Amino acid sequence: VLGRDVLIMQDCSESMTQRKLDNCKEGIHHVLDQLNEADRFEILSFRDGTSRCFGTFAPADSRARAKANLFIESMEARGKTDVYASLEALMNMPHEPGRPFIVVLVTDGRPTTGLVDSSDIIESFTRANQGSVSVFGLGGGKRVNRFLLDLLSYRNRGDSRVEEDRKDIPNALRGMAGEL
């Protein structure tokens, strides 16, 4: 089994709402449950700034999962959304050549601060990424920016899906993790 570096990026802005974020948190736990021993992972929460669980990729062992669970449970929906700044932060993460780098971006895709034009976000990130990171987007709710999620994922060797009912988000994340 080829080990992967998996970065889970969770939008924690106010537009996500706490109830929807709680559904996302449940789904992230499912993603962690499906990591292999050879995998490494990191969790990044974002709004108008970013926070990381570890600061680098951690092995998918019980100690790291326990720390990640605490980080996940501390997430709260508040503030504005800067999608592009979070994508810039992932480009600065150290990456080991030869290991697939997979990003699971969970957001409503509605930037409200920083770079807010979807086309500009897609083009700027895709140009900087140059195919080194695969982006898989998951949107939750009825007001998801499908354009941003679909094209950002497509142009960066990934896929996207949208669950209109927030209660379906945990199962969607479980399914996405199984596919990855």
N, C-alpha and C positions, 0 to 999 in steps of 0.2 A: 504494500500500500504506500503510495507516494504521499508524503506529508505535505500539508498545505498550511499557509498562513491565512487565517480567517479574521477579518476585521468586521465587527458588527458596529454600524453607525446608527445610533438612535436619535431621532429628532425629539428634543424635550422642550420645544417651544410651546407657548400658550395655545397656538392654533391646533395643536394635537389634542388638547383637553386631557385632564387627568384620567378620565375613564378610558379613553382610547389608549393613552400611554400605558395604563395598567394592563390592557390586553396585549400590547406590544411586549411588555416585560415578561408576561407569561410565555409568549412565543419565543423570546430570546432564551429562556430557560430550556425550551425544547431544542433549540439550535445547539446549545452547549452540550446537551445530553447525547447528541449525535456526532460529536467530534471523536476522532480516532486518537490513539496514543501517539501517533507520529505527527499529529497536527499541533500547531501553536495558534493562539488566539489573543485578541485584544478587543476591548469594548470602548467605544468612543461615544460620549453623549455630546450633543451640540444644541445650541440655540444661537445667541449672538456671540458666543464663545464656545470653546470645546473643553471637555474634561476626559481624561483617559483613566481606565481602571489600573493599568500596570505601567504605562509609559513606554512599553515595548511589547513584543509578542511573548507570551508566557506558554509554557507547555500545558497541554490539556490534561493535567493531573488533578487529583482531588483537592489539593491545597489551592491551586489557582482557581478552580471552579468555585470553591467556598468564598474566596475573596471576590470573585466576579458576581456571585449571588448577592453579596452585600452591596456592591456597587450598583447593581441593577435595581435593587429594592430602594435605594436612595434617590432614584430619578424622580424629578417632579416637573410638571408642565408649567413653565412660566417664561416670560421674556419673548423677544423677537426671534426670527429665524434667519440665519445666515448660512444657506446651503453651500455656497461656494467656498467660504472660509473653512468649513469642515472638510470639503474635498481637498483644499490646499493642504490642510493639516495631514491628511493621509499620504500625500505625495512626499512629505518630509520624513515619513517613517522608514527606518532602516529595513531593507529587504534583502534576503539571502537569494542570490541567483540560483536558479534551478528548482526553487520551490514555488508552486503556484500561489499567487496572491489574489485572494478573493475578498471582495467587499460586499456585505449585505447592508444596503442602505434602506432604513425604515423611516419613512417621512410622508407628510402630506404634500411635499414638494412645493410649498408656497412660501418662497423667500420674502421677507419683509424688511431686511436691512442688508447692507453691503451690496454686492452684485445681485440685482433682482430680476433682470431679464433672462428668461429661460434659455433663449438661443445663445446669449453671451456665456451663460454658465456652461452649457453643453460644449460649445466650441472651445472655450478657454481650457476647460478640464481635459477634453479629448486631446487637444494639442499638447498639453503638458504631460499627459499620461503616456502617450505614444504606444498604447497597447500593452503596457506592463502590468496593469491591474484590471481584473475583470470585475465589473460592477453589476450586481443583481439588486434591483429595486423592488421594494414592497410598499405600496401605498394603502392607507386605511381610511375609510370614510367616504362620504359622498362628494366631498369637495377637494379631491386629489388633483394635482396638476399632472395629468396623464402624459401630456406632451413632454414635460421635463423628465419624468421617470422612464418613459418608453425610449426616448431618443438618447438619453444619457446612458442607459443600459445597453441599448443596441450598438451605439458607437464605441462602447468600451467592452466589447466581447462578453456581454451578459444578457440578461433577460429581465423582464419586469412583470409584476402582476399587481392588481388592485382588488382589494376586498372592500366593497361598499359597506357591509355590515361589520362594525368594529368587533363584534363577537366572533367573527371568522378569522381574525388576524392570527391568533395562536396556531390554529390548524394550518393556515397558509404558510406561516414561518416553519412549522414542522415539515410540511411538504417541500418547501424550498430547500431546507437543509438536507432532506433525504435525496433530492435531485442533485444537489451539489456534491 
